[in-house]
Amino acid sequence: MAAIRRTATGIWDRFLASDPGLLRLMAGLRTVGAIVLTLLVLALLQTGVTLMVAGAMAAMVATFAIREKEVRGQAVTLALGLPVALAAVTLGALLHSRIIAGDVFFIALIFGAVYARRFGDRGMALGLIGFQIYFVSLFVHATLPTLPPLFLTLAIAFACSATVRFAVVPDTPERTLRRLREAFRARLAQLVAAHRELVDAEPKQLDDVLDDLRRHTARLHEAALMIQDRLEEGTRDAATARLLQRRVADAEIAAERLGMMLLNARSAERTETLTLHLPHAPLPSTANRMQGEGDAVTRLRRDLDALLLLVTRAPEDRGTALAHVRNRLLAYRDEDRLPPAPRAVQDAFRGLGEAARAVLGLRLALDGPQDESDDSSATMRSREEFDAEDLAIVGSEGDEEESEEADTGLKRPTTRAAFQVSVGSALAIVGGEFLSTQRWYWAVLTCWVVFLNTASTGEVLVKGYRRLVGTVLGVVAGVALAGLVGNHTWTAFALVLLCVFGMFFTAPLSYALMSFFVTAMLGLLYTLLNTYSLATLVLRIEETALGAACGIIAAVLVLPVHTDRRTDEHLGTVLVRLREAVSAAVHQLSGGPAVELLTRARDLDTALNDLRGSTQPLVHPITPLRGRRQTARYLVALLETCAYHARSLAATAELLPSSRTVAADPRLERVGRRIARNIDLIVARVSDEDGDGDGEVVSGPSIASMLEADGAPALRPDTVTLRVLRHLQRLDEGVVGIARTLDVPVAGRGGTRRAQEGRLTGAGGGS
């Protein structure tokens, strides 16, 4: 029985890690629940199949359109959505027989729905409801005589959506944050398990183990960012939010640092931090140097298993054995408790001690006070450090006030997108009418969706390609499902529900998969409406291809935003955020006043995520520019590496002044100025349209030698100051690497050269 329970727990933990916060699962269940409840109510009222289809689609729209985090905001938006839906279906029925007027209004509705995004989540939701319900009216051929039952159907659908959202599958910020915290622990456990595999990996297994290590490191970072996004609404006050933010950041940084130390321990040469962020980057040496260390490596394996036990244990678990494990790992924070081994292996044990401390801090922040009766002196010291840090965090006040100048006029993204979608939709209406006077709106729907959450020509192209692929595969599935269903209405509805769940569960993972489920669902809906035919589904492919083509044409010709321009904008933002985070951390480590460092680090992570998204067209397999794809991957990996070191510096600097182990060093200010100046030069080069900005990036002596040149004694390998210097050194090297990749002149290392073939940025044109 215990083995079954452990297996079930392990499966659930893996699922938690794959779906942080169960956000995709809850979205799918909430949508399916709303549709099921709507169908049940309509069935009890003996409603016809057409109205049941309309009710199911309206319930789906009313559920997925709401994106706000606060429950009150969701309720207000849902209440406003019903009159919007009633107005949309009324206009759809009124314009049913007026082709020209109906088309003109549809284009105006599309423009308004897209433009409404500028008003935030509520504007986006109401615009989406208006567009989709108008589409429903076209789908079911709404007319004036059918309006009264349609009104009742929409009211029932919205009421059922509210019932499921607020009563059956409630979603509050507190609950979401709690699930995200559990997902973070599950992903942390997966990363520690990958660390354990790395210790014994044979050379032929190393590539696969490294891929697992990179994937789990990236997933842990993703979970940390999702928690950051929910902290403000999901915690009782700002002090609690800052405390949880700090503990999550500590755990993330400690886990990533442990991975780097293990990589260094098994390699005969120094491993670059870039190894953890660049796909397929090999180790300097594939031979495992740790295999000859005997007892030390045996102890390392045992302690990695112990760390995994600490991460995965339930909050209510108690016992002397767990306390003993925790005490043993925390003891590695003391230099005299390290086992005899080469320095690189001892660093791995130091990393274990820091990771155990981070896990303890995470437990205290998430689960409250722990039993202290079996604490060792090392554990007591860690608890005292946490108490001092907690007091400093509670007593601090955030001073960050973002004030970014927004674009205006046609430069505003929502305005530009509204014009683009309107023009593309007009083309899709004209072309769609030539293909089919009954199903032309499919082309418009495709044109609409390829512009959702896209901001450049390349992104529209990639999304259109994915939708077409998913549609073709969905047609094949729709043909098979329609043959299986036949005239069994409730079987078809059951399969529709499965497709709806698949849509929402896979949407964040793969747009092609989502399109597959949408098309398969449409085949079933047409079966229910007795309008199914193979020709109908083939027409679906043709209309989808036409809509994607119209969207791409509009993106290219109407106020275009080329991919290189988009990536340059995001790259400049990332570099500015990097400079701000590093400069603030170094200033505080040099004795300056305290600021919200982790907030700056998370702003950097957010900007980096935006850059990663904007480079998707460049790294997609269909791109013909192979050299550019490699450059984009390399540059993003360099920036991810710099962001890791910036987070580490921020976490270390926030220990001041409460820590007993970290002291300010005024000499670091000099180092920070050099790194900041180099970043400023790169930003100037990226933002310079002619690509001929003045100045050279300085690549001089190592950071440690700069400090030792001031007459200070050599630093010991176990000091926190040396750790800070290591992060600064890697940052300095990373910034120089970015400069060379972007062909920015570098002084001090043999002039200028390209680090990779091709460039991510450039003044020349297309997408």
C-alpha positions in Angstrom: 0.0 0.0 0.0 2.8 2.4 0.8 4.5 1.6 -2.5 1.2 2.4 -4.3 0.9 5.7 -2.4 4.5 6.7 -3.3 3.9 5.9 -6.9 0.7 7.9 -7.0 2.4 10.8 -5.2 5.3 10.6 -7.8 2.9 10.7 -10.7 1.0 13.6 -9.2 4.2 15.5 -8.5 5.3 15.1 -12.2 1.9 16.3 -13.3 2.1 19.3 -10.9 5.5 20.1 -12.4 4.2 19.8 -16.0 1.3 22.1 -15.3 2.4 24.7 -12.7 -0.5 25.8 -10.5 -2.8 23.4 -12.5 -3.6 26.5 -14.6 -4.2 24.5 -17.7 -6.1 21.8 -16.0 -8.4 24.3 -14.2 -9.0 26.2 -17.4 -10.0 23.0 -19.2 -12.2 21.8 -16.3 -13.9 25.2 -15.9 -14.7 25.5 -19.6 -16.0 21.9 -19.9 -18.0 22.3 -16.7 -19.7 25.4 -18.0 -20.6 23.7 -21.2 -21.9 20.6 -19.5 -24.1 22.6 -17.1 -25.4 24.7 -20.0 -26.3 21.6 -22.0 -28.0 20.0 -19.0 -30.2 23.1 -18.4 -31.0 23.4 -22.1 -31.8 19.7 -22.3 -34.2 20.0 -19.3 -35.9 22.8 -21.2 -36.2 20.5 -24.3 -34.2 23.0 -26.4 -33.3 22.0 -30.0 -29.9 20.9 -31.1 -29.1 24.2 -32.8 -29.7 26.2 -29.7 -27.7 23.7 -27.6 -24.8 24.2 -30.0 -25.1 27.9 -29.6 -25.4 27.6 -25.8 -22.3 25.4 -25.7 -20.3 27.9 -27.8 -21.5 30.8 -25.7 -20.6 29.1 -22.4 -17.1 28.4 -23.8 -16.6 32.0 -24.8 -17.9 33.4 -21.5 -15.5 31.2 -19.7 -12.2 31.5 -21.6 -12.5 35.2 -22.4 -12.2 36.2 -18.7 -8.6 36.7 -17.8 -8.7 38.8 -14.7 -7.1 37.5 -11.5 -9.3 39.1 -8.9 -12.7 37.4 -8.3 -14.6 40.7 -8.1 -13.1 41.8 -11.5 -14.1 38.5 -13.1 -17.7 38.9 -11.8 -17.9 42.5 -13.2 -16.5 41.5 -16.6 -18.8 38.6 -16.8 -21.8 40.7 -15.9 -20.9 43.3 -18.6 -20.2 40.5 -21.1 -23.9 39.4 -21.2 -25.3 42.7 -22.7 -22.4 42.8 -25.1 -23.2 39.2 -26.2 -26.9 40.1 -26.6 -26.1 43.1 -28.7 -23.7 41.1 -30.9 -26.3 38.4 -31.6 -29.0 40.9 -32.2 -26.9 42.8 -34.8 -26.0 39.4 -36.3 -29.6 38.6 -36.8 -30.6 42.0 -38.1 -27.8 42.0 -40.7 -28.4 38.3 -41.6 -29.9 39.2 -45.0 -27.9 42.4 -45.6 -24.6 41.2 -47.0 -22.8 44.4 -47.6 -24.0 46.1 -44.3 -23.2 42.9 -42.4 -19.7 42.7 -43.8 -19.0 46.4 -43.0 -20.3 46.0 -39.5 -18.3 42.8 -39.0 -15.1 44.7 -39.9 -16.0 47.5 -37.6 -16.7 45.0 -34.8 -13.3 43.4 -35.4 -11.6 46.8 -35.3 -13.3 47.7 -32.0 -12.6 44.3 -30.4 -8.9 44.5 -31.1 -8.7 48.2 -30.2 -10.4 47.4 -26.8 -7.2 45.5 -25.7 -5.7 48.9 -24.8 -8.1 48.9 -21.8 -6.6 45.9 -20.2 -8.0 42.5 -19.5 -11.6 43.7 -19.3 -11.4 45.5 -22.6 -9.9 42.4 -24.2 -12.5 40.1 -22.7 -15.5 42.2 -23.8 -14.0 42.6 -27.3 -13.5 38.9 -27.5 -17.0 38.1 -26.3 -18.5 40.5 -28.9 -16.5 39.0 -31.8 -17.1 35.4 -30.8 -20.8 35.7 -30.2 -21.3 37.5 -33.5 -19.4 34.5 -35.0 -21.9 32.2 -33.2 -24.8 34.0 -34.7 -23.3 33.4 -38.2 -22.6 29.8 -37.3 -26.2 29.0 -36.3 -27.7 31.4 -38.9 -29.5 33.6 -36.4 -32.5 35.5 -37.6 -35.0 37.8 -36.0 -37.6 35.1 -35.2 -34.9 33.1 -33.4 -33.7 36.0 -31.2 -35.9 35.3 -28.1 -34.8 31.7 -27.6 -31.2 32.8 -28.5 -31.4 35.5 -25.8 -32.6 32.9 -23.2 -29.8 30.5 -24.4 -27.1 33.2 -23.9 -28.4 34.1 -20.5 -28.4 30.5 -19.4 -24.8 30.1 -20.8 -23.5 33.1 -19.0 -25.3 32.0 -15.8 -23.8 28.5 -16.0 -20.4 29.9 -16.7 -20.6 32.1 -13.6 -21.9 29.1 -11.5 -19.0 26.9 -12.5 -16.4 29.7 -12.2 -17.4 30.9 -8.7 -19.0 27.8 -7.1 -18.0 24.6 -8.8 -14.4 25.2 -9.9 -13.5 28.4 -8.0 -10.3 30.1 -8.9 -9.0 32.7 -6.3 -5.6 34.3 -6.4 -4.8 32.6 -3.0 -5.6 29.1 -4.3 -3.7 29.6 -7.5 -0.7 30.9 -5.6 -0.8 27.9 -3.3 -0.9 25.5 -6.2 2.0 27.3 -7.9 4.0 26.9 -4.7 3.5 23.2 -4.8 4.4 23.1 -8.4 7.6 25.0 -7.6 8.6 22.4 -5.0 7.8 19.6 -7.5 10.0 21.2 -10.2 12.7 21.8 -7.6 12.6 18.1 -6.8 12.9 17.2 -10.5 15.9 19.4 -10.8 17.6 17.8 -7.8 16.9 14.4 -9.3 18.6 15.6 -12.5 21.6 16.7 -10.3 21.8 13.1 -8.9 21.8 11.6 -12.4 24.6 14.0 -13.5 27.0 12.6 -10.8 27.1 9.1 -12.3 26.3 9.9 -16.0 28.6 8.0 -18.4 30.0 10.0 -21.4 27.5 8.5 -23.8 24.6 9.4 -21.5 25.9 13.0 -20.8 24.1 14.7 -23.6 20.7 13.4 -22.5 21.4 14.2 -18.8 22.5 17.7 -19.7 19.3 18.2 -21.8 17.2 17.1 -18.7 19.2 19.5 -16.5 18.6 22.4 -18.9 14.9 21.6 -19.2 14.3 21.2 -15.5 16.3 24.4 -14.8 14.2 26.3 -17.3 11.0 24.9 -15.8 12.0 25.9 -12.3 12.6 29.4 -13.5 9.2 29.4 -15.3 7.5 28.4 -12.1 9.3 31.1 -10.1 8.2 33.8 -12.6 4.6 32.5 -12.4 4.7 32.8 -8.6 6.1 36.3 -9.0 3.2 37.2 -11.2 0.6 36.1 -8.6 2.3 37.4 -5.4 0.6 40.8 -5.1 -3.0 39.3 -5.3 -2.3 36.0 -3.6 -0.7 37.2 -0.3 -2.2 39.0 2.6 0.2 42.0 2.5 3.3 43.4 0.8 5.7 42.1 3.4 4.5 38.5 3.0 4.8 38.9 -0.8 8.4 40.1 -0.5 9.3 37.3 1.9 7.9 34.7 -0.4 9.6 36.3 -3.4 12.9 36.2 -1.6 12.6 32.5 -0.5 11.6 31.4 -4.0 14.5 33.3 -5.5 16.9 31.8 -3.0 15.8 28.3 -3.8 16.0 28.9 -7.5 19.4 30.4 -7.4 20.8 27.8 -5.0 19.5 24.9 -7.2 21.0 26.4 -10.4 24.3 27.1 -8.6 24.4 23.5 -7.4 24.0 22.3 -10.9 27.0 24.5 -12.1 29.1 23.2 -9.2 28.4 19.6 -10.1 29.3 20.3 -13.7 32.5 21.8 -12.6 33.2 18.9 -10.3 33.0 16.3 -13.0 34.9 18.2 -15.7 38.6 18.6 -15.8 38.2 22.2 -17.1 36.1 25.1 -16.0 32.5 24.9 -17.1 30.9 28.0 -18.5 27.5 29.0 -17.0 26.3 29.2 -20.6 26.3 25.4 -20.6 23.1 25.4 -18.6 21.3 27.8 -21.1 22.5 26.9 -24.6 21.0 23.8 -26.1 23.5 21.1 -27.1 26.4 23.0 -25.6 28.9 20.3 -24.6 31.1 20.1 -21.5 34.7 21.0 -21.9 35.6 17.4 -21.1 33.2 14.5 -21.3 35.2 12.3 -18.9 33.9 12.2 -15.4 36.6 13.4 -13.1 34.6 12.5 -10.0 34.8 8.8 -10.6 38.2 8.6 -9.1 37.3 10.4 -5.8 35.9 7.3 -4.1 34.4 8.1 -0.6 33.8 11.8 -1.4 31.6 10.9 -4.4 29.8 8.2 -2.4 29.0 10.8 0.2 27.9 13.3 -2.5 25.4 10.8 -3.9 24.0 10.1 -0.5 23.6 13.8 0.3 21.9 14.5 -3.0 19.4 11.8 -2.2 19.0 13.4 1.3 18.4 16.9 -0.3 15.8 15.3 -2.6 14.1 13.9 0.5 14.0 17.3 2.2 12.4 18.9 -0.9 9.8 16.2 -1.4 8.7 15.6 2.2 5.2 16.6 3.1 4.8 19.7 5.4 3.3 17.5 8.2 6.2 15.0 8.2 8.3 15.2 11.3 11.0 13.0 12.9 14.5 12.8 14.1 15.8 11.3 10.9 14.7 14.3 8.8 16.2 16.7 11.3 19.5 14.7 11.2 19.5 14.9 7.4 18.9 18.6 7.4 21.6 19.2 10.1 24.1 17.2 8.1 23.6 19.1 4.9 23.5 22.5 6.6 26.9 21.7 8.2 28.5 21.9 4.8 28.2 25.7 5.0 31.1 25.5 7.5 34.5 25.2 5.9 35.8 22.7 8.5 33.0 20.3 7.9 33.7 19.7 4.2 35.1 16.2 3.3 38.7 16.0 2.0 38.5 16.3 -1.8 39.6 18.5 -4.6 38.3 22.1 -4.5 35.7 21.6 -7.3 34.2 18.6 -5.3 34.2 20.7 -2.1 32.4 23.4 -4.0 29.7 20.9 -4.8 29.3 20.2 -1.0 29.2 23.9 -0.4 26.4 24.1 -3.0 24.6 21.3 -1.2 24.7 23.3 2.1 23.4 26.4 0.4 20.6 24.4 -1.3 19.6 22.9 2.0 19.5 26.3 3.6 17.3 27.6 0.7 14.9 24.6 1.2 14.7 25.3 4.9 13.9 29.0 4.2 11.3 27.9 1.7 9.7 25.6 4.2 9.6 28.3 6.8 8.0 30.8 4.4 5.4 28.3 3.1 4.6 26.1 6.1 5.3 28.3 9.1 7.5 27.5 12.1 9.2 24.1 12.3 10.2 21.9 15.2 13.6 23.1 16.5 14.2 20.6 19.2 16.8 18.6 17.2 18.6 21.5 15.6 22.4 21.5 15.3 24.4 24.7 15.7 24.6 25.1 11.9 20.8 24.8 11.6 20.3 27.2 14.5 22.6 29.7 12.8 20.6 29.4 9.6 17.3 30.0 11.5 18.8 33.1 13.1 19.9 34.4 9.7 16.4 33.9 8.4 14.9 35.7 11.4 17.2 38.7 10.8 16.4 38.7 7.1 12.6 38.5 7.8 12.8 41.5 10.0 14.7 43.4 7.3 12.2 42.4 4.7 9.1 43.3 6.8 10.7 46.6 7.7 11.5 47.6 4.1 9.3 49.5 1.8 9.2 49.1 -1.9 10.3 52.3 -3.8 9.7 51.1 -7.3 7.3 53.1 -9.4 7.2 52.2 -13.0 6.6 55.1 -15.4 7.1 54.1 -18.9 6.1 56.4 -21.8 3.5 54.6 -23.9 3.3 54.8 -27.7 0.5 57.0 -29.1 -1.4 57.1 -32.3 -0.7 54.5 -34.9 2.5 53.5 -33.0 0.3 52.1 -30.2 0.3 48.3 -30.6 -3.5 48.0 -30.1 -4.2 50.7 -32.7 -1.8 49.2 -35.2 -3.1 45.7 -34.7 -6.7 46.9 -35.1 -6.0 48.4 -38.5 -4.0 45.3 -39.5 -6.7 42.8 -38.5 -9.4 45.0 -40.1 -7.6 45.1 -43.4 -6.8 41.3 -43.3 -10.4 40.5 -42.4 -11.7 42.6 -45.3 -9.5 40.6 -47.6 -10.6 37.4 -45.9 -14.3 38.3 -46.4 -13.9 39.0 -50.1 -11.8 35.9 -50.7 -13.9 33.7 -48.4 -17.1 34.7 -50.4 -15.5 33.4 -53.5 -14.8 30.0 -51.9 -18.1 29.8 -50.1 -21.0 32.1 -49.5 -22.0 30.1 -46.4 -18.6 29.5 -44.6 -16.6 32.6 -45.5 -16.4 33.6 -41.8 -13.9 30.8 -41.2 -11.3 32.8 -43.2 -12.1 35.8 -41.0 -11.8 33.8 -37.8 -8.3 32.5 -38.9 -7.2 36.0 -39.8 -8.4 37.2 -36.3 -6.7 34.5 -34.3 -3.3 34.7 -36.1 -3.0 38.3 -34.8 -3.9 37.3 -31.2 -0.8 37.6 -28.9 1.5 38.4 -31.9 3.4 41.6 -32.5 5.5 41.1 -35.6 5.3 39.9 -39.2 7.3 36.8 -38.4 5.1 35.9 -35.4 2.0 36.1 -37.6 3.7 33.9 -40.3 4.6 31.2 -37.7 1.2 31.3 -36.1 -0.6 31.0 -39.5 1.6 28.1 -40.4 0.8 26.3 -37.1 -2.9 26.9 -37.5 -2.9 25.5 -41.0 -1.0 22.4 -39.9 -3.3 21.8 -36.9 -6.4 22.3 -39.2 -5.2 19.8 -41.7 -4.7 17.2 -39.0 -8.0 18.2 -37.4 -9.8 17.5 -40.6 -8.5 14.0 -40.7 -9.6 13.5 -37.1 -13.0 15.1 -37.8 -13.7 12.7 -40.6 -12.8 9.7 -38.4 -14.9 11.0 -35.5 -17.9 11.9 -37.6 -17.9 8.4 -39.0 -17.8 6.9 -35.5 -20.5 9.2 -34.1 -23.2 8.8 -36.7 -26.5 10.0 -35.4 -25.7 9.6 -31.7 -26.2 13.1 -30.4 -25.0 12.7 -26.8 -21.9 10.7 -28.0 -21.0 13.6 -30.3 -21.5 16.1 -27.4 -19.2 14.0 -25.2 -16.5 14.0 -27.8 -17.0 17.8 -28.2 -16.3 18.2 -24.5 -13.1 16.1 -24.8 -12.0 18.3 -27.7 -12.8 21.5 -25.7 -10.7 20.2 -22.8 -7.9 19.4 -25.2 -8.1 22.9 -26.7 -7.6 24.6 -23.3 -5.2 22.1 -21.9 -2.8 22.3 -24.9 -3.2 25.9 -25.8 -0.2 27.2 -23.8 1.9 24.3 -25.1 1.2 24.1 -28.8 -1.0 26.3 -31.0 -1.0 23.6 -33.7 -2.5 21.1 -31.2 -5.1 23.6 -30.1 -6.1 24.1 -33.8 -6.3 20.4 -34.2 -8.8 20.1 -31.4 -10.8 23.1 -32.7 -11.2 21.6 -36.1 -12.0 18.1 -34.8 -14.7 19.8 -32.6 -16.1 21.6 -35.6 -16.5 18.3 -37.5 -18.6 17.0 -34.6 -20.7 20.2 -34.4 -21.6 20.0 -38.0 -22.5 16.4 -37.5 -24.9 17.5 -34.7 -26.3 20.2 -37.0 -26.8 17.6 -39.8 -24.6 19.7 -42.1 -21.5 17.5 -42.1 -19.8 16.5 -45.3 -16.2 15.8 -46.3 -16.4 18.8 -48.7 -17.2 21.0 -45.7 -14.1 20.0 -43.8 -11.9 20.4 -47.0 -13.4 23.8 -47.3 -12.3 24.4 -43.7 -8.7 23.9 -44.9 -9.1 26.2 -47.8 -10.7 28.9 -45.7 -8.0 28.5 -43.1 -5.2 28.8 -45.6 -6.9 31.9 -47.1 -7.4 33.5 -43.7 -3.7 32.9 -42.7 -2.6 34.3 -46.1 -4.7 37.5 -45.6 -3.4 37.9 -42.1 0.2 37.7 -43.4 -0.5 40.1 -46.3 -2.0 42.6 -43.8 0.9 42.2 -41.4 3.4 42.9 -44.3 1.6 45.8 -45.9 -0.3 47.6 -43.2 1.9 49.4 -40.6 4.3 46.4 -40.5 6.5 45.6 -37.6 9.4 43.6 -38.9 10.8 40.8 -36.7 14.3 42.3 -36.6 12.9 45.6 -35.4 10.7 43.8 -32.8 13.7 41.8 -31.5 15.9 44.9 -31.4 13.3 46.7 -29.2 13.1 43.7 -26.8 16.9 43.3 -26.8 17.4 46.9 -25.9 14.8 46.6 -23.1 16.6 43.4 -21.7 20.0 45.1 -21.8 18.6 48.2 -20.0 17.0 46.0 -17.3 20.2 44.0 -17.0 22.2 47.2 -16.4 19.7 48.4 -13.8 19.7 45.2 -11.9 23.5 44.8 -11.9 24.2 48.4 -11.1 21.7 48.4 -8.2 23.1 45.2 -6.8 26.7 46.3 -7.1 25.9 49.7 -5.6 24.3 48.0 -2.6 27.2 45.5 -2.3 29.5 48.5 -2.3 27.7 50.1 0.7 24.9 52.0 -1.0 21.3 52.2 0.3 18.9 49.3 0.0 16.5 49.1 -2.9 14.1 46.4 -4.2 16.7 44.3 -6.0 14.7 41.1 -6.6 12.0 43.2 -8.2 14.6 44.6 -10.6 15.8 41.1 -11.3 12.3 39.8 -12.0 11.8 42.8 -14.3 14.8 41.6 -16.2 13.4 38.1 -16.4 10.1 39.4 -17.7 11.9 41.4 -20.4 13.9 38.3 -21.3 10.8 36.3 -21.7 9.4 38.9 -24.1 12.7 38.7 -26.1 12.5 34.9 -26.2 9.0 35.1 -27.6 9.9 37.7 -30.2 12.8 35.4 -31.5 10.5 32.4 -32.1 10.2 33.2 -35.8 14.0 33.3 -36.0 14.5 29.9 -34.3 11.5 28.1 -35.8 12.4 25.1 -37.9 10.8 26.6 -41.0 13.1 29.7 -41.1 15.5 29.6 -44.0 18.1 31.7 -42.2 20.1 29.0 -40.5 23.0 31.2 -39.4 20.6 33.7 -38.0 18.8 31.0 -36.0 22.0 29.9 -34.4 22.9 33.5 -33.6 19.5 34.1 -32.0 19.8 31.0 -29.8 23.3 31.9 -28.8 22.4 35.4 -27.9 19.4 34.4 -25.8 21.5 31.9 -24.0 24.1 34.5 -23.2 21.4 36.8 -21.8 19.9 34.0 -19.8 23.3 33.4 -18.3 23.7 37.1 -17.5 20.2 37.1 -15.9 21.2 34.2 -13.7 24.3 36.0 -12.4 22.2 39.2 -11.9 19.7 37.3 -9.8 22.5 35.8 -7.8 24.0 39.2 -7.2 20.7 40.6 -6.2 20.0 37.8 -3.7 23.4 38.2 -2.2 23.1 42.0 -2.0 19.8 41.7 -0.2 21.5 39.9 2.6 23.0 43.3 3.6 23.0 44.6 6.3 21.5 41.7 8.3 23.9 39.0 7.3 26.9 37.9 9.4 28.7 36.5 6.3 28.3 39.3 3.7 30.0 42.7 4.1 30.0 45.7 1.8 33.1 46.3 -0.3 33.4 49.8 -1.8 35.9 48.6 -4.4 33.1 46.8 -6.3 31.6 50.1 -7.5 34.5 50.3 -9.9 33.6 46.9 -11.4 30.0 47.9 -11.7 30.8 51.0 -13.6 32.8 49.1 -16.2 30.0 46.6 -16.8 27.3 49.3 -16.9 29.4 51.3 -19.4 29.8 48.2 -21.7 26.1 47.5 -21.6 25.3 51.2 -22.4 27.5 50.9 -25.5 25.7 47.8 -26.7 22.3 49.4 -26.1 23.4 52.4 -28.1 24.6 50.1 -30.9 21.3 48.1 -30.9 19.2 51.3 -31.0 21.3 52.9 -33.7 19.5 52.3 -37.0 22.7 52.8 -39.0 24.5 50.3 -36.8 27.6 52.5 -36.4 27.4 53.7 -32.8 30.6 55.1 -31.3 32.8 53.6 -28.6 34.3 50.2 -27.8 33.4 47.6 -25.2 36.3 47.3 -22.7 37.6 43.7 -22.2 40.4 44.0 -19.8 41.8 42.0 -16.8 39.8 39.8 -14.6 37.6 41.3 -11.9 39.6 39.8 -9.1 42.8 41.2 -10.4 41.2 44.7 -10.6 40.5 44.5 -6.9 43.8 42.9 -5.9 45.6 45.6 -7.9 44.4 48.0 -5.2 46.7 46.4 -2.7 44.2 44.0 -1.0 45.4 40.5 -0.1 44.3 37.5 -2.3 40.8 36.3 -1.6 40.1 32.9 0.0 38.2 30.4 -2.2 35.4 29.9 0.4 34.4 33.6 0.9 31.2 35.1 -0.2 33.2 38.0 -1.6 34.8 35.6 -4.1 31.4 34.3 -5.0 30.3 37.8 -5.8 33.5 38.3 -7.9 32.8 35.1 -9.8 29.3 36.3 -10.7 30.7 39.7 -11.8 33.4 38.0 -13.8 30.9 35.8 -15.6 28.7 38.9 -16.2 31.7 40.8 -17.6 32.5 37.9 -19.9 28.8 37.5 -20.9 28.5 41.2 -21.8 31.7 41.0 -23.9 30.2 37.9 -25.6 27.0 39.7 -26.4 29.0 42.6 -27.9 30.9 40.3 -30.2 27.7 38.5 -31.2 26.2 41.8 -32.2 29.5 42.9 -33.9 30.1 45.8 -31.4 33.8 46.8 -31.3 35.7 45.2 -28.4 38.9 46.7 -27.1 41.6 44.7 -25.3 41.2 41.2 -26.8 42.3 41.5 -30.4 39.7 43.9 -31.8 36.4 43.1 -33.3 35.0 39.8 -34.5 31.7 38.0 -34.9 31.1 35.3 -32.3 28.6 33.5 -34.5 27.7 33.6 -38.2 24.9 36.1 -38.9 23.3 38.7 -36.7 20.1 38.9 -34.7 19.8 42.6 -35.3 20.3 44.7 -38.4 19.0 47.7 -40.3 17.9 45.7 -43.3 14.4 44.9 -43.7 11.9 42.0 -43.6 10.6 39.6 -41.2 
